[in-house]
C-alpha cells in the first residue's frame, strides 16, 4: 500500500505560517498556551520555534503554562534527546523561572 502523503523535510516556513500556530486551540480542555507551545515544538525546527516563541511572548501568553498533569513544555522538551536547543529557547524566554 502506498502512502498518500510524503513527509516534508526542511520545509521553508513563512512568518505567517509560524504565526498561524497562535491559533491552535485545545480540544480536550487543556491550557491553550500549553497546547500552542507543544504543537509548535512538535512541528517546527528550532529556528522557527524561536520565532514562534517571540510572537507567543508578544501576545502576553504564559511560557510556563502547564498540561493537565502539571507539566510545562520545558519539562517535556528537557526529556527529549534532541530537545536541548528548544529548551534553551524556552529558558531564554523565561520558562522555568
DOMI-12148 format. One record per residue: residue in three letters; z, y, x of N, C-alpha, C, O in turn. Coordinates in steps of 0.2 Angstrom, whole numbers. Atoms other than C-alpha are relative to their C-alpha. Example, Ala and Ser with C-alpha at 12.3 -4.5 7.8 and 13.67 -1.06 7.14 Angstrom:
+---------+-------+-------+-------+-------+-------+-------+-------+-------+-------+-------+-------+-------+
| residuo |   n_z |   n_y |   n_x |  ca_z |  ca_y |  ca_x |   c_z |   c_y |   c_x |   o_z |   o_y |   o_x |
+---------+-------+-------+-------+-------+-------+-------+-------+-------+-------+-------+-------+-------+
|     ALA |     0 |    -6 |     4 |    39 |   -22 |    62 |     0 |     6 |     4 |     3 |     5 |     9 |
|     SER |    -1 |    -6 |    -4 |    36 |    -5 |    68 |     3 |     5 |    -4 |     4 |    11 |    -1 |
+---------+-------+-------+-------+-------+-------+-------+-------+-------+-------+-------+-------+-------+
//
This chain:
+---------+-------+-------+-------+-------+-------+-------+-------+-------+-------+-------+-------+-------+
| residuo |   n_z |   n_y |   n_x |  ca_z |  ca_y |  ca_x |   c_z |   c_y |   c_x |   o_z |   o_y |   o_x |
+---------+-------+-------+-------+-------+-------+-------+-------+-------+-------+-------+-------+-------+
|     UNK |     0 |    -6 |     4 |     0 |     0 |     0 |     0 |     6 |     4 |     4 |     6 |     9 |
|     UNK |     1 |    -6 |    -4 |    -5 |    17 |     7 |     5 |     6 |    -3 |     6 |     6 |    -9 |
|     UNK |    -4 |    -6 |     2 |     7 |    32 |     7 |    -4 |     5 |    -3 |   -10 |     6 |    -1 |
|     UNK |     4 |    -5 |     4 |     1 |    46 |    -5 |     1 |     7 |     4 |    -3 |    11 |     2 |
|     UNK |    -1 |    -7 |    -3 |     8 |    60 |     6 |     2 |    -2 |     7 |     7 |    -5 |     9 |
|     UNK |    -2 |     0 |    -7 |     9 |    61 |    25 |     5 |     4 |     2 |     6 |    10 |    -1 |
|     UNK |    -5 |    -5 |    -3 |    24 |    68 |    34 |    -3 |     5 |     4 |    -7 |     4 |     8 |
|     UNK |     3 |    -5 |    -3 |    20 |    85 |    40 |     5 |     2 |     6 |    11 |     3 |     4 |
|     UNK |    -4 |    -2 |    -6 |    27 |    89 |    58 |    -2 |     6 |     3 |    -8 |     7 |     3 |
|     UNK |     2 |    -7 |    -3 |    28 |   106 |    66 |    -4 |     4 |    -4 |    -8 |     8 |    -2 |
|     UNK |     3 |    -5 |     5 |    23 |   115 |    50 |     2 |     7 |     2 |     8 |     8 |     4 |
|     UNK |    -2 |    -7 |    -1 |    22 |   133 |    53 |     3 |     3 |    -7 |     0 |     3 |   -12 |
|     UNK |    -4 |    -2 |     6 |    35 |   141 |    41 |    -1 |     8 |     0 |     0 |    11 |     5 |
|     UNK |     0 |    -7 |     0 |    32 |   159 |    35 |     7 |     2 |    -2 |    11 |    -1 |    -4 |
|     UNK |    -6 |    -3 |     2 |    46 |   171 |    32 |     1 |    -1 |    -8 |     7 |    -2 |   -10 |
|     UNK |    -1 |     1 |     7 |    43 |   169 |    13 |     2 |    -7 |    -2 |     6 |    -8 |    -6 |
|     UNK |    -2 |     7 |     1 |    44 |   150 |    14 |     8 |    -1 |     2 |    11 |    -4 |    -2 |
|     UNK |    -7 |     1 |    -2 |    61 |   151 |    24 |     4 |     4 |    -6 |     9 |     1 |    -8 |
|     UNK |    -4 |    -3 |     5 |    67 |   164 |    11 |     1 |    -4 |    -7 |     6 |    -3 |   -10 |
|     UNK |     1 |     3 |     6 |    62 |   153 |    -3 |     6 |    -5 |    -1 |     8 |    -7 |    -7 |
|     UNK |    -6 |     4 |     0 |    77 |   142 |     1 |     6 |     3 |    -3 |    11 |     0 |    -5 |
|     UNK |    -6 |    -4 |     3 |    89 |   156 |    -5 |     0 |    -2 |    -8 |     4 |     0 |   -11 |
|     UNK |     0 |     1 |     7 |    83 |   150 |   -22 |     2 |    -7 |    -2 |     2 |    -9 |    -8 |
|     UNK |    -2 |     7 |     1 |    89 |   132 |   -20 |     6 |     0 |    -4 |    11 |     4 |    -3 |
|     UNK |    -6 |     0 |     5 |   101 |   128 |   -34 |     3 |    -7 |     0 |    -1 |   -12 |     0 |
|     UNK |    -4 |     6 |     0 |   114 |   114 |   -35 |    -1 |    -3 |    -7 |    -1 |     1 |   -12 |
|     UNK |     0 |     3 |     7 |   111 |   102 |   -50 |     6 |    -5 |    -1 |     6 |    -8 |    -6 |
|     UNK |    -6 |     5 |     2 |   127 |    92 |   -48 |     7 |     4 |     0 |    12 |     1 |     0 |
|     UNK |    -6 |    -3 |     0 |   139 |   106 |   -49 |     4 |     2 |     6 |     9 |     5 |     6 |
|     UNK |    -3 |    -2 |    -6 |   142 |   108 |   -31 |    -1 |     8 |     2 |    -5 |    11 |    -1 |
|     UNK |     1 |    -7 |    -2 |   144 |   125 |   -22 |    -7 |     2 |     2 |   -10 |    -2 |     6 |
|     UNK |     7 |    -2 |    -1 |   127 |   134 |   -22 |    -1 |     2 |     7 |    -6 |     1 |    10 |
|     UNK |     0 |    -2 |    -7 |   130 |   142 |    -5 |     0 |    -6 |     5 |    -5 |    -7 |     9 |
|     UNK |     0 |     6 |    -3 |   134 |   125 |     2 |    -7 |    -4 |     0 |   -10 |    -6 |     5 |
|     UNK |     6 |     3 |     1 |   119 |   117 |    -6 |    -6 |     3 |     4 |   -10 |     0 |     7 |
|     UNK |     5 |    -3 |    -4 |   107 |   130 |     1 |     0 |    -1 |     7 |    -5 |    -2 |    10 |
|     UNK |     0 |     1 |    -7 |   113 |   129 |    18 |    -2 |    -7 |     2 |    -5 |    -8 |     7 |
|     UNK |     2 |     7 |    -1 |   112 |   110 |    18 |    -7 |    -2 |    -1 |   -10 |    -5 |     4 |
|     UNK |     7 |     2 |     1 |    95 |   109 |    11 |    -4 |     4 |     6 |    -9 |     1 |     8 |
|     UNK |     4 |    -3 |    -5 |    89 |   122 |    24 |     1 |    -4 |     6 |    -4 |    -5 |    10 |
|     UNK |    -1 |     4 |    -6 |    97 |   112 |    38 |    -4 |    -6 |     0 |    -7 |    -8 |     5 |
|     UNK |     4 |     6 |     0 |    89 |    96 |    32 |    -8 |     1 |     0 |   -11 |    -4 |     2 |
|     UNK |     7 |    -1 |     1 |    72 |   104 |    30 |    -3 |     4 |     6 |    -9 |     4 |     7 |
|     UNK |     3 |    -4 |    -4 |    70 |   116 |    44 |     1 |    -1 |     8 |     6 |    -5 |     9 |
|     UNK |    -1 |     0 |    -7 |    68 |   117 |    63 |     5 |     5 |     2 |     6 |    10 |    -3 |
|     UNK |    -6 |    -4 |    -2 |    82 |   126 |    72 |    -2 |     8 |     0 |     2 |    12 |    -3 |
|     UNK |     2 |    -7 |     0 |    72 |   142 |    74 |    -1 |     3 |    -7 |     1 |     9 |    -9 |
|     UNK |     0 |    -2 |     7 |    68 |   143 |    55 |     7 |     0 |    -3 |     8 |     4 |    -7 |
|     UNK |    -7 |     0 |     3 |    86 |   138 |    51 |     3 |     7 |     2 |     7 |    10 |    -2 |
|     UNK |    -4 |    -6 |    -3 |    92 |   153 |    62 |    -3 |     6 |    -4 |     1 |    10 |    -6 |
|     UNK |     3 |    -6 |     4 |    80 |   165 |    52 |     3 |    -1 |    -7 |     5 |     4 |   -10 |
|     UNK |    -3 |     1 |     6 |    87 |   157 |    36 |     7 |     3 |    -1 |     9 |     6 |    -5 |
|     UNK |    -7 |    -2 |    -1 |   105 |   160 |    41 |     0 |     7 |     0 |     5 |    10 |    -3 |
|     UNK |     0 |    -7 |     0 |   101 |   178 |    44 |    -1 |     3 |    -7 |     3 |     7 |    -9 |
|     UNK |     1 |    -2 |     7 |    94 |   180 |    26 |     6 |    -2 |    -4 |     8 |     2 |    -8 |
|     UNK |    -5 |     2 |     4 |   108 |   170 |    19 |     6 |     5 |     1 |     9 |     7 |    -4 |
|     UNK |    -5 |    -4 |    -2 |   121 |   181 |    28 |    -1 |     7 |    -3 |     3 |    11 |    -6 |
|     UNK |     1 |    -6 |     3 |   112 |   197 |    22 |     1 |     1 |    -7 |     3 |     6 |   -10 |
|     UNK |    -1 |     0 |     7 |   114 |   192 |     4 |     8 |    -1 |    -1 |    10 |    -1 |    -7 |
|     UNK |    -7 |     1 |     1 |   133 |   190 |     7 |     3 |    -7 |    -2 |     8 |    -7 |    -5 |
|     UNK |    -2 |     6 |     2 |   134 |   172 |     5 |     5 |    -3 |     5 |     6 |    -1 |    10 |
|     UNK |    -6 |     2 |    -3 |   148 |   161 |    11 |    -3 |    -6 |     5 |    -4 |   -11 |     3 |
|     UNK |     2 |     5 |    -5 |   143 |   152 |    28 |     5 |    -6 |     1 |     4 |   -11 |     4 |
|     UNK |    -5 |     5 |     0 |   159 |   142 |    26 |     1 |    -4 |    -7 |     7 |    -7 |    -8 |
|     UNK |    -1 |     3 |     7 |   156 |   136 |     8 |     1 |    -8 |     1 |    -2 |   -11 |     6 |
|     UNK |    -1 |     7 |     0 |   161 |   118 |     5 |    -3 |    -4 |    -5 |    -4 |    -2 |   -11 |
|     UNK |     2 |     5 |     5 |   155 |   102 |    -4 |     6 |    -1 |    -4 |    11 |     1 |    -3 |
|     UNK |    -6 |     2 |     4 |   165 |    94 |   -17 |     5 |    -4 |     3 |    11 |    -4 |     1 |
|     UNK |    -5 |     4 |    -4 |   174 |    84 |    -4 |     3 |     4 |     5 |     7 |     2 |     9 |
|     UNK |    -4 |    -4 |    -5 |   179 |    99 |     6 |    -4 |     1 |     7 |    -1 |     5 |    11 |
|     UNK |     4 |    -1 |    -6 |   166 |    98 |    20 |    -4 |     6 |     0 |    -7 |     8 |    -5 |
|     UNK |     5 |    -6 |    -1 |   156 |   113 |    27 |    -6 |    -3 |     3 |    -6 |    -9 |     5 |
|     UNK |     6 |     2 |    -3 |   139 |   112 |    33 |     1 |    -1 |     7 |    -2 |    -6 |    10 |
|     UNK |    -2 |     1 |    -7 |   146 |   114 |    50 |     3 |    -6 |     2 |     2 |   -10 |     7 |
|     UNK |    -4 |     7 |    -1 |   157 |    99 |    48 |    -6 |    -6 |     0 |    -5 |   -10 |     4 |
|     UNK |     6 |     5 |     1 |   141 |    89 |    43 |    -4 |     0 |     6 |    -5 |    -5 |    10 |
|     UNK |     4 |    -1 |    -6 |   130 |    96 |    57 |     3 |    -3 |     6 |     0 |    -6 |    10 |
|     UNK |    -4 |     2 |    -6 |   143 |    93 |    70 |     0 |    -7 |     2 |     1 |    -9 |     7 |
|     UNK |     0 |     8 |    -1 |   142 |    74 |    67 |    -6 |    -3 |     2 |    -7 |    -9 |     3 |
|     UNK |     6 |     2 |    -1 |   124 |    73 |    70 |    -2 |     0 |     7 |    -1 |     5 |    10 |
|     UNK |     2 |     0 |    -7 |   116 |    68 |    86 |    -4 |     6 |     3 |    -3 |     8 |     8 |
|     UNK |     5 |    -6 |    -2 |   103 |    82 |    86 |     3 |     6 |    -3 |    -1 |    11 |    -4 |
|     UNK |    -2 |    -6 |     4 |   114 |    95 |    77 |     3 |     5 |     4 |     5 |    10 |     1 |
|     UNK |    -3 |    -5 |    -4 |   121 |   105 |    92 |    -3 |     7 |    -1 |     1 |    12 |    -2 |
|     UNK |     3 |    -7 |     0 |   108 |   119 |    91 |     2 |     3 |    -7 |     3 |     9 |    -8 |
|     UNK |    -2 |    -2 |     7 |   111 |   120 |    72 |     7 |     2 |    -1 |     9 |     7 |    -4 |
|     UNK |    -7 |    -2 |     0 |   130 |   120 |    74 |     1 |     7 |     4 |     5 |    11 |     1 |
|     UNK |     0 |    -6 |    -4 |   128 |   134 |    87 |    -2 |     6 |    -4 |     1 |    11 |    -4 |
|     UNK |     3 |    -5 |     4 |   118 |   144 |    75 |     5 |     2 |    -6 |     6 |     8 |    -7 |
|     UNK |    -5 |    -1 |     5 |   131 |   142 |    61 |     6 |     3 |     3 |     9 |     8 |     0 |
|     UNK |    -5 |    -3 |    -3 |   145 |   146 |    73 |    -1 |     8 |     1 |     3 |    12 |     0 |
|     UNK |     2 |    -7 |    -1 |   136 |   162 |    78 |     0 |     5 |    -6 |     1 |    11 |    -6 |
|     UNK |     0 |    -4 |     6 |   135 |   167 |    60 |     7 |     0 |    -3 |     8 |     3 |    -9 |
|     UNK |    -7 |    -1 |     2 |   154 |   165 |    58 |     3 |    -6 |    -3 |     8 |    -6 |    -6 |
|     UNK |    -2 |     6 |     3 |   155 |   147 |    52 |     6 |    -3 |     5 |     6 |    -2 |    11 |
|     UNK |    -6 |     3 |    -3 |   172 |   138 |    56 |     5 |     5 |     2 |    10 |     3 |     5 |
|     UNK |    -5 |    -5 |    -2 |   181 |   154 |    58 |     5 |     2 |    -6 |     9 |     6 |    -6 |
+---------+-------+-------+-------+-------+-------+-------+-------+-------+-------+-------+-------+-------+
//
